[in-house]
Amino acid sequence: MNNLRRLDLNLLVTLDVLLSEHNVTRAAERLNFSQPSISVHLSKLRDIFGDPLLLPGPRGMRPTARAEQLREPLRLALEALGRAVSPASPFDPREANQTWRVAASDYGESTILLPALAGLRTAAPGTRLAVLELIPPRIARQAESGEIDLAFHTSEEAPPGMRHRLLFRERYVLAGRHGHPRLKRRPTLVQFCAMEHVIVSPDGGGFSGVTDRALAAAGLPPRRVALSVPHFLFMISVLASTDMVAMLPERLVKNHPALRCVAPPVEVPGYEMAMLWHERSHRDPAHQWLREYIASTVA
């Protein structure tokens, strides 16, 4: 460790060239140094390693046994260092073998990842994708530690300091089964509040949400929330098989064959859906490619 503190990169580069050329003059020419500078470097190296390293010979300089021991490890170390500090190479998705890890709710899986998946398998067939459950309080820590590459969450709830890109703006519609007697046309406010509603409560057990806050803010009567579920997938199955209704993000249900969607009689604010990532991966070519690809598949 003490020897490392005394070394600098110029000394190691000089030693590597001297072990290749066995000649101070040629080494100076290759490094664009003066001969006295190379001699000074060699003197410092001899002092650091406690060995003459190169000795005069009939055809230039001859490496000592210690210098021969250093030759290959030094070459490998300098090559590795050169790769580490060289500009990042362009990313070729056809040759890539990355495993990407993204965090998404079941809503994000359906509206963002599912549309991207088929094309991703074609464009980058050697890569793998791991989808983790979205846990909003953990997003920043997971991104900082490298546990996840991307997260898909609302812009307003994005952790401060994280990079983000707006993917789309979402609005709510009222959804129920095809043939629902109250959804042949837009229901009145009284009809809306009288119907039995299902609500998604990600934290579990909640019976109010953004729709209820909109009703209260407008001084309107409360609706009947009869069922609270943790995931959208179960909610859609409930809607398709009962006369319950739900306020749902339009992208999630607009083309669902078992459901009918109408405009609600109360204005409920929508939200922006964003892609989030940490600064640590912002300039990585593979990460940049993945972000651009996903953004391009969101219609």
N, C-alpha and C positions, 0 to 999 in steps of 0.2 A: 504493500500500500504506500509506503514511503517513496519507493521508486516511481509509482504512478504519479504522485504529487509533483515529482521533479520533471516528468516527461511532458512534452507538448506535441501536438500533432506534427509539426514541422520536423521534429527530431525523428519520429517514427517513419515519416515519408522518406527522409534522407537515408535512414538505415535501409529501408526496403530497396531504394534505388542503388545504394552502394553494394548491397548483397547481389543485385542483378548485374551491375556493371563491373564491379571489382576495380574501379578506376575513379579517382577523385575528379579528374578533368571531365570525363564523360558524364559523371553524375551531376556536376555543376551545370553542364550544358543542358541536360534533360530537365533539371529543376529551375533553370534560368537564375541560378545563384552564381556568385563568384567562387573561385576555388578556395580562398581564405574562409569564406562562410561555411563551406562544406567541411573544411578542416576543423573549424570551431565546433560544428555540430558533432563530428566524429569524436572530438575530445570530450564533449559532454556525455555522449553515449558511452564511451569507455568508462567514464567515472561512474555513471549511473549503474551500469551492469557489472562493474568491477572486472572487466575483461577487455583485452585489446580489440576484439571483434574482427578486425582486418589487419593483416600483417603484410609488409612488403614481400613481393615474390618476383620471380624472373619475368612473369608476364602480367604485371599489375599487382593487385592486392589479393591475398589469399585469406578466406574466412577461417576463423578459429572454430573449434568444435562447438563452443557456445553460440557463435553466430549461425552455424548450421542448424542448431536446435531452434533458433528464433525464426528462421527463414519462413517456414510454412505457416506457423501460427500468426506471424506478423502479416503475411500476405492475406490470409483469410480474414483477419481482423480489419485490415484496411478496406478490403472489398466489401465487408459487411457494413462498415461505416459509410462507405461511398453510396451503397444502396439506401442506407437510412436517410442520408441528407440530400439525395437526388430528388428532383421533382417527381411527384406521383405519376405513375404511368396511366395512360388512358384505360378506362374500364371497358372490357369487352364482355357483354352479358352472355354471349354464346359460349365463352370459355370459363365463366365464373362458377365457383363452387361455394359461395357464401351461404351461411344460414342466417336469415334475417328474423328478428324477433320483434313483433309488433303487439301493442296492447289496444284492445278494442272491446266495446260492448257488443251485445248481439245486434244492436242497431247498426253499429259501425261495420260489423262483419257483413251484414246484408247489403248495406248501401254503398260501401267503399271497397271492401276486400273481395267480395264475390264478383262484382263486375270486372275487377282487375285480374282475377286468378287465372282464367284460361289463357289470356294473352301473356301473362307472366311466365307460365309454364312453357310457352312457345318461344318467347324472347330470351329467357334465361333458364334453359332446361336442367342445368346442373345445380341450380340453387335450391334451397329449402326455405320454407316459411313456417315459423312457429307463431301461433296466435295465442296471446296470453289474455287473461281476464283483465279488463280495465278497472283499476282501483285508483280513482282520482287522487287521493292523498299521497299515493306512492309514485306518481308519474315522474316528478322531478328527480327523486332519488334513484329510481330505476334507470332513467336516461343517463344520469351522471355516472353511474357505476357501470354502464354498458349492459345492463340486464335487458333493456329494450332499445331498439333502434328508432322506432316511431311509436307515437300514440295518436289516437283519433278521438278528439273530445271537442266540446263546444269552446268557441273562442273566449267567451266571457269567463269560463272557468279554467282557462289555461294557466298553469303555474307561472308566476313572474320570472322573467329571465330566460325562458325557453324560446327557441326559435319557433315560428309557426307560419303556416300558409293556409289561407282561406280556401276551402274546397268548394263549398256551396252554401247557400242560404236555404233554410228549411221552414216550412209552414205547416200548421196543423189542419187536419180535416177530421170530420166525424165519420167513423167507419162502423159498419155492422154487416151482417150476412146478406148475401144476395136474396132478394125477396122479403127483406125486413119490412113489415107494414108501415113503419114510421119513417122509412128512408126512401120512399118513392119520390119525395121532393124534400127540399130543405125544411126541417122541422121548425116550428115556432119556438120561442124561448121557453114557454110553458111546457111544451112537449119535450124539449131537450132536457129540462131539469127533472121531468117526471120519469124519463127512461132510466133503466138500471145501467150504470157505467162500470167499466173496468178501468183500473189505473195501474200503471207500472210504477213500482216503488223499489228502486235499486237498493236502497238501504234496508228494505223489508218492512212490511206492515203499515205503510203510510196510506192514508185515505184522502189525501188532498194533494194538489199539484198546481201547475201554472194555470190551468183552466179555472180552478176554484179561486185562485187569487184574482184572476180577471173578473170573475163574477162578483166577488166581494168588492173590488175596486169600483165597479160600475153600480154598486148598490143593488145588485140583482139577487134573487133567491138562490140558495145552494142547490146543487144537483144531487142525485142519489148515487153515491159510489158504493156499489154492492160487493165488489171484489177487488182485492189488491194482490198483484203478482210481481215477482222479481224480474221476469224476462218477457220480452216481446213475443217470442215464439209461442209460449203457452197462451198468451193473450189472444193471438190471432186464431189459435185453435178454438178458444172459448167463443170468440165472436162468430166463427163460422158455424158453430153448432148450437148457439143459443140466440135469444133475442136481446142480449146485452149489446151495448155499444161502447165505443171508446174514442177519445180524442187522440189521434196518432199522427206522427210525422208522415207527410204525404209520400215521400220517396219510399217509405217502407211498405206501403199498401196500395199505391195507385194502380198497379197492374196485377194485383192479386185476384185470381179467378173466382175465389169463394167470397169475396167481399165487395160491398158497394160503399163508395165514398161520396159525401156531399159536404158542402160548405156549412160550417156551424153557425148558429144564430148569434153567437157572441164572438167578438174579436179577441183572439188569443195571440199574444206576441210569439213570433217564431224565434229562431236562433241561427247562429252561424256555426258550421261544422269545420273544424280545422285539423290539419296535420301538424303534430308537434315533434320537435327533436332537440337534442342538446347541442350546444356550441362545439363540443368535442368532436362531433361527427359532421359538422356543417360543410367542411371542405373535402371530405373524403369522396373520391370519384364514384365508388360503388354506391355510397349512400345518396349522392346527388342523382345518380341514375335512377335509383329506386323511387326517390321522391318525385322526380319528373314523370316517371312512368305512371305512378299511381294518380298523380294530378291529371294526367292526360286521359285517364279512363273514366274520370268522374264527369258525367254529362251534365 
